[in-house]
Amino acid sequence: MSLAQWLFLALTLLTLGLTAAARRRTASLNDFYTAGGRVPAWQNGLALAGDYLSAAAFLGAAGMYLGQGYDSLAYAVGTLAGWPLLLLLLAEPLRRQGRYTVAGVLSQRFDHAGVRLVGIASSLTVTLCYLIVQLVGAGKLIELLFGLPYLAAVGLVGALMMIYVALGGMLAATWVQMSKAALLFVCALLLAGGVLARYDGSPAALFAAAEKLRGAAAFLPSQALSDPVEVLSLGLGLSLGLLGLPHVLMRFFTVADERAARRSVGVATWLVAGFFVLNLIIGYGALTLVGPAAQFHGADGKLLGGGNMAALHLAQLLGGDFARAAVAAVAFATILAVVAGLTLAGASAVSHDLYASWLKQGQADPRRELAVSRLATLGLGLAAMLLSTVFQQLNIAVMMGLAFAIAASANFPLLLLALHWRGLSARGVVWGGVAGIVGSLALIVCGPAVWVAALGHAKPLFPYSNPALFSLPLAFAAAWLGSRGKR
C-alpha cells in the first residue's frame, strides 16, 4: 500500500472508531437526531464550522484561485456574510422552536399536510444538491490517487457515509466533524506557511508574483463574474443560502439552550473567517507555484485530475509525497464528515417528518422510525452517487454556489417568514416553497452551468449561472400572494 492509502485507512479507522463510541451513547431517537442536546457550545461551534468547510471550501476554492483568481475570493466573502445573518435572524428563534427540521418548524405553526410536504421536499432538494457537490470532490480525489474508476470511488464514499449515519447519528457526526475541522485547520496552516516560506514570509511578495504571472487580471473578476447582475445574484445566494442548509440548522438543537446556540454560531464565524484567510494564501500559492509547473499538467495543458486537485499538487510541490498524501487524507475526511451530516439531515426529513410525524401522526414505533431513517440514508446516497456522474467535470466551488442558491430560494424564505411574519398562511407556505424550489431548479438547468457545461448545448436558455436574484424574490412574492386573505 502507498503512503496515501495508509493515511486514508488510518483516518477512516479513526472516524469509524468515533462512530462506534458514539453509538454506545445513542440510546434514544433524540440522541440519534440531536445528540440529546448535550454538546457544549464550543464543540458545536467547531462542528458547525466543520459542517460548512466542505470539499468545495477547500479543494474547489484552491482550484478556482488557480483557474479564475479573484473569483474564489468573491465566493469566500459571499458565504462569510451569511454567518452574522444566521446569528441575527435564525439561531435563537429556531432553538426556541425546539424543532430540528425545516418541515418541523413550518408544521409547528401550520397543521397542514401541504406545508409539511413542501418542507420535506425543500430540505431533500437542498440536501441532495449539496451531496452531489461533495461526492464529485470525493470521486475525483480517489480517482486521481488510487486509479479507481469514478463510480467505484463514489461508491466507496457512499458506503462509508451510510455506515456513519446509520450507526452513530448526530453524536457521531459531531465528533467526526470536530476531528475533521481540527485536522483541516492544521493542514491549511501548514500549506499557507509553506507558500509564504517560498516568498520569505511576505504576502505582498506572493501577490506581486501573482500579478507578474497574470497581470491585473489576478485581482479582477473573470469573465464568469464580469456581469454585475451575476455577481449580485451569486452573493445573494451564497449569503442567504447558508441560512437554508438543513444540516447547519440541525446544529442549533445539539446544544442546551438559545445562549449556547448563539455562542456556537459566534465560534463558527471566527473559525470560518480564519480559514478563508488561510485559503487566500493557499489559493494564490497554487496560482503562482502550481500554475507554471509543467509536471502537474498533462499534454493538453490541463491540470492533472482537474482544477479541484490544485491543493494536492501544491502540497506535493511544497512537501513531497507525504504532504500530498496528508492533504489528500484530510480532504477525504472532510468529505466523509460533511456527507454524513448532510445525509443525516435528509434522512431526518424522511423518517421524522414524512413517516413519523405525518404518516404515523406522531405515533410511530421508534425502532421502525430508525429503520426508515436507514432506508432513507441508502436512497439519498444512491441518488447522489448517480447524479454526481453528470456533474463530475464542474468545479465544485461553482456547484456549491448553485446548491446555496437553491437553499436561499427554497428554505430561507419559508423559515424567515414562518418565524417573523404573522401574516403568513399555510397556502402562502405552499406557494412560496413550490415557487422557490421549481424556480431555482429550472433556472439552474436552463443556465450556463447545466444547459451548456453539463448538457452540451451551444447557448443557455437563461443567461445567468446563479439564479438567486430571480428565484428568491419569486418565492417571497408567491408566499405573499398565497397569504393574501388567508390565515
N, C-alpha and C positions, 0 to 999 in steps of 0.2 A: 504493500500500500504506500501511496505517496504521502508526503507531509500534509498536504491539504486534506487528504482523505482521513488521516489520523485526527486532525483538528476538527473536521466535520463530525467524526464519530464521537470525539470527546464532548463536544458541545451538545450533540444530540442526546448522549447518555446523561449529561448534566440536566438537561431540560426534562427528560423522561423521569429522572430521579426526583426532581421538584414536583412533577405531576403526581408521582406515586405518593410522595409525602403529603401533598395537598389532598389527595383522595381520602387519606385516613382522617382528615379533619373536615371532610364534607359529608355531614350526616343528614342534611335536610335539603329540600328544594331551595330554601332561602340561602343556604350555604352555596348551593350549586350556582344560583343566578347572581348573587351579590356578595359572596364570601361572608355572609352573616352580618354585614355592616361593621366588621371589626378591624378593618385595615386602617392603620394610623395615617394621618393626613400627609406626612412627608413621604411615606411609602407610596401612597396613592398618587401623589404628585409625580413621583419618579415613574410609576407605571403609566400614568396619563401621558407623560412626555414620551414614554416608550410606545404607547399606542399610536401617537402621531408620527414619531420618527420612523418612518417605514422605508421600504426599499426605494420608493420614489424620492424621499427626502435625502437619501444617502447616495445610492447608485445613480438614480436618474438626475439628481442635481449636479453631480460632478460631470456627467456626460453632457448635460446641457451647457455648463460653463465652457466645456471644450468645444462644443459644436456651435453654440449661439451666444456665448459670452454673457452679456448683461441680462439676457432673458431669465436666467436662473435666479438672479438677484430679485427680479420682479416677482417671481413665484414665492421666494422666501418672505419678502416684505408683505405680500398679499395674505399669506397664511398667518404670519405673525400678528397681523392686525386683528385677526379673529379672536385671539385669546382674551384681550380685555373685554370684547363684546360678549364672549361666553360668560365671563365673570359677572358682567353688569346685567345681562338680560335673562340668563337661564340657570346658572349654577344653583343659587339659593331657592328660587321658585320650584325648580324640579325636585330638589331634595325635600322640600316641604310637601310636595305632592305624594311622595312615597311610592311612585310608580317608576319602573326602570326601563320601560319601552315606550316608543312613540305612541303606539296604539293604546297602551295603558293610560298614558296621560290624557289622551283625547277622550277615551271612553269613560274616564272618571267624571268628566264634565257632561258627556252626552252618552246616554244609554241607547245607542243606535247601531244596528248591525253594519250599515254602510260606513259609519265613522270608523268602526274597528277594522273593517276590511281595507279601507283606504290607508289607515295607519300601518297595517301589516304589509300591504303592497308597497308603500313608500319605503319602509325600512328594508324590505327584501331587495328592492331595486337598487338602493344605495349600497347595501352590503355586497351584493353580487358584483356590481361595477367596481367597487374598491378591491374585492377579492381578485378580480381579473388582473388588476394592476400588480398586485403582489405576486401572483403566480407567474406572470410574464417575467418579472425580475428573477424569481427563483429558477424558472426553466432555463433562462439564458445563462445564469450563473453556473448551474450544474452542467449544462450542455458544454460550456467552454472548458470547465475544469476537469470533468470526468469523461468527456466524449460520449455521454449518453444521448440518445435521441431526445428531442424536446419533449415529446409526450411522456416518455419514461421518467424524465426529470420532474415534470409537473406531477406525475402520478406519485412519485416518492414524497414530494412535499405534501400533496393532498392526503396521503395515508397518515403521515405524522400529525398533520393538522387534526384529522378526525380522532386520533388517539388522545391528543391533548384535551380536546373539548369534551369528548365522551366520558373520559375518566376523571378529569380533575376539576372541571367547571371554572368558575371565576377566580377562586383562590389560586389554582394552578396558573391561570392566565396572568394573574397579578404577579406572582413570584417570577414567572418566566420573563415578563415584561421588565421587571425591576433589574433582573440579572442582565438581560439583553441591553437595556438602556445604559447601565454602567459600563459594559463592555464596549458599546458603541462610542461612548464619550472618550474612553481611553484610546480607542482606535483613532478617532478623529483628532485627538490631541497629538498623538504620535505622528499622524500623517501631516497635520498642519505644521508641527515642529520640524519635520523632515523637509518640508517645502521651504520654510523660512531659513533653515540652515543652508540651503543652496544659494540663498540671497543674503548671506551674512546677517540674518535675523531681521531684515528690513522689509516690511510690507511695501514700502514705497518702491524699493528696487524690484520687487515682484511685479507690481503694477506697471512699472516702467518697461519691464521685459515684455509684458503682455501688449503694451502699446506699440513697442518696437516690432513685435511679431504681426499684430493685426491692425495696427493703426488705431485711430479714434473709434473704429467700429467695435473694439473690445469692450468699450464702456457705453455703447449706444444700443438701443433696441435693434434686433434683427428685423428682417422683412416680415417675420411672423408676428411681430408686435409693433409694426410701424403705423398701424391704424389706431388712432385714439379710441375709437369705439371698441376695438378688440381688446385693448389694454384695460379699459374701464370694465368691460364685461368679465375679463379674466379676474381682475382684482375683486369685483363684487362676488364672483363665485367662490374664490379662494377664502375671502374673509368671512363670508356668511355660511359657506359650506361646512366649515368646522362646527358650526352650531347645529348642524343637522346630521352629524355622523353617529349612528346608533351605538357603536362600540365605545365612543368617547362619552356619550351621555350616560351610559350604564355605570360609568366610574363614579358618578355622584352618589350612588347607593351602596358603595362598598365601604363608606365611612359612616361615622356615628350620627352626625348632625350637619346642619347648614354651615356652621362655622368651619367645620373640617372640610366641607366641600369647597368653600371659598379659599381656604388655605391650600388645598390641593391644586386648584387652578393657578394660584399665585406661584407655587413651586414649579409647576409645569411650564408656565410662561417664561420664567427666567432660564430654565434649562433649555427650552427650545430656542430662545434668543441666543444663548451662548453657543449652541450647536450650529446655528446659522452663521455666526461669526467665523467659526472654525471652517465651515463649509465654503465660505468665501475664499479663504486661503487655499483650501484643498482644490477648489474648482479652478482658480486661476493658475494654481500649480500644475494641474492637469493640462490646461491650455498651453502653458509655456514649456513644460517639460515633456509631456507625452505627445502633444501635437506634432512637434518636429521630429520625433524619434521614429525612424523607419521600421525598427524591429517590432513595433506594436501595430503595424499596418500591413494589410495584405497587398497582393499585387495590383489590386484595383484601387489602392489608396485608401480604402475604408478601414476603420479601426477594427482590430480583431475582436470578434464577439459582439460588435455593435457598440454604440455610444454608451449604453448602460454599464459597460465594463471599464470605463475610464479610470475609476478609483482603484481597481485591481491592478491595472497597468502602472499607475502611479506608484502603488505600493511596491511593485516589482522593481521599478526603477530606483526607488529610494532605499529599499531594504532587502532586495533579493527575494528568493523563493519563500523564505519563512514569512516575511512581511506580507507577501501576496497571499499565502495560504491563510495567515491570520485574519487579514481583511475579508477574504472570501468566507471564512468560517463565521465571522461576526455578522457579515451581511446575510448569511444563511440563517443564523439565529434570529436576526432582525425580522426576516420574512416569516419564519415559523411563528414567532411571538405575535406579530400583527395579524396573521391569518387566523390564529387561534382566537384572538379577541373578536375579530370580525365574525367568524363563524358562530361563536357563542351568541353574539347579538342577533344574528339571523335565525339561529335555531330557537332562541327565546321567543322571537316573534311568532314562529310556527307553533311551538309546544305550549307556551304560556298564553299568548294572545288568541291564536286561532283555535287550538284544541281545548285547552283547559278553561279559558275564560268565556269563549264564545260557544263552541260546540257542546261543551260539558257544563256550561253555566256556572263555572266555579266549583263544580263537584267532581273533578277528575281525580282518579287514583294517582297519588304521587309517583308510583312506580311506572304506571302507564305514561304519565306525562314525561318522565325521564326517558322512557323508550322512544316516545315521539320526538324528543329533542335529539336523540342519537340518529334517528332516521332522517330528520331534517338536516343534520350535520352532513350525513352522507349525500343527500340530494344536492345541497348547496355546493359541496366540494366537487361533485361530478359536473355540475353545470358550469362552475367557474373554470374547471380544467378544460372543458370542451371549448368554451368561448375564448379562453386565453390563446388558443391556437390561431384565431382570426386576427388578433391584435399583437402578435408576438414581435412584429417589426417596428412598432411605435415606441418612442421614448416614454418611459414610464412616468416621468415627471409631467409630460403633456397629458398622459392618460389620467394621472391623479387630478389634474385641473378639471378634466371632464367629469370625473366622479364627484368632485366637490361641487361642480355646477348643478348636478342632479340633486345633491343633498341640500344645496341652497334653495332650489326651486321646489322640492317636494316636501322635505321635513321641516326646514326652518320656518316657512310661513305658517304652517299649521301649529307648531309649538308656540311661536311668538303670539299668535292671535288667541290661541286657547288659554294662554297664561295671562294675557294682558288686555284683551278686548272683550268686554261684556256683551257687545252686540253680535258676536259670532253665534251662528246657529249650526245645527247638525248638517243641514243642507249646504251651508257655506263651507264646512269642512270637506264634505264630499266633492263639491265643485272645485274648491281650491286644490285639493290633493290630486284629483284627476288632471286638472289643468297643469299643475306643476310637473307631475310625472310624465304625462304624454307630451307636453310641450317641450320639456328639456330633452327627452329621448329623441323626439322627432327632429329637433334642430341639430342635435349632435350627429345623428345618422345622415342628415342632409348636408352637413357642413364638411369642410375640407378634411378634417381628421379621420372621418369614416368614409364618406362618399368618394373621396379621391384617394387618400393614403391607404385605406384598408380594402375598399371595393374596386379601386382601379378606374373609376370614371375620370373623364378629362376635366370636367368642371363641377364644382359643388352646386347644389340647388339652393343652399343657404350660404351667404358669403363669409360668415364668421365661424371660427372654430369653437369659440366659447359662447354658450347661449344664455348665460345667467342674466344679462342685461335685458333680455327679452322674455325669458321664461319666468323669472322671478316676479316682475310686475303682473304678468298674466295670471300667476297663481293668486296673488293678493287681490287682483281685480275680480277673479272668479269667486273667491271666498266672500268678498264684499257683496257682489251681485246675488250670490246664493243666500246670503244672510238678510237681504232686504225683506222686511215684512215677516221674518221668521225668527222665533226664539227657541 
